[in-house]
Amino acid sequence: MERRKFIGKAGAGIAGIVAAGSAPAFAQGAGEVKWRLASSFPKSLDTIFGASEFLARRVAEATSGKFQIRNFAAGEIVPGLQVLDAVSNGTVECGHTASYYYIGKDPTFAFGTTVPFGPNARQFNSWWVQGGGEALMNDFYKEHSLRALLCGNTGAQMGGWFRKEIKSVADLRGLKIRIAGLAGQVLTKLGAVPQQIAGGEIYQALERGTIDATEWVGPYDDEKLGFNKVAKYYYYPAWWEGGAALQVFVNGKAWEALPKEYRAILEAATAEANTWMLTRYDTQNAVALKRLVGGGTQLRAFPRPVMEACHKESLALYAEISAKNPKFAKIHEHMMRFLEEQVLWFRVAEANYDGFMQTGRKPAAAAKSPAAKK
């Protein structure tokens, strides 16, 4: 069965299996499989770590427990930023992580998660599923003995927590900031000092002054990690993470050894987990932001000149890397060509609808009030 056809029916297929209370005939003929999944994230982050738990539960339910995936948080088997290596060398069968953590190996890894001024969540999903991104990235990952399945997206992220205000590009000079992916290289060009630190270690670094600022995901996770207790200013948007995707990486040999029936179930479950994570973030971030602002957090938008300077340096960085790395150049050109078409479309219907909903409409409660009727 073709993957897209299966995933297109994934929700109904998995739900039907669970409702029936037993695995279908094709799965009953497959043997027991037990995998270990290493995550880059702490258990306290129930949305980002929770996506891998959701995945494992759905796989077990769809196979009556014959295909078991056991989840391990960052540090339980390997440190959070070594998950990809653990999967590649066969220490574990699979891992849940952000591809851009590993740009030190090859900057091409960034495209599996996000790049500065890249696609938003919907645009990334479109590029991956319909636009050819999946085939391109898995062709690249294969060189590292990996198979990737899309499994989560944060949506557009917040720009992070800062001890001081960022009023101009000059304020970035000397700023020690925890940041992941290629954004660190962009900020280096503007005088900042980027550092990559795993999620569970960020609070201590910010509290002790080892760093001056940090980005993570958004209100829900950031509140859990307590960043509002050690930094006052909360900036938006994360121009480097318009829609950060996560993947489940499977060891190449483990993937080939997995029965085809279980591969199909794993593909369907990761597709479902991909939706689960994004919808949970959208739901939880809205209420968490209200709590943070109510508690004294100061919201700030990055000034337009700062955004423009970062965009300019991002384009320069892409040109530099592409000139030296043909793999990077190939995927970058493909993604950006796809994104240009997406942006043209989104600015017509999506942007205008969103703009009205955010600024032109009356809230439902106000519309029903006596005052609104006068």
Summary of the structure (lengths in Angstrom):
residues: 374
radius of gyration: 21.4
end to end distance: 60.5
largest distance: 69.8
contacts: 1275
relative contact order: 0.15
helix: 55%
strand: 14%
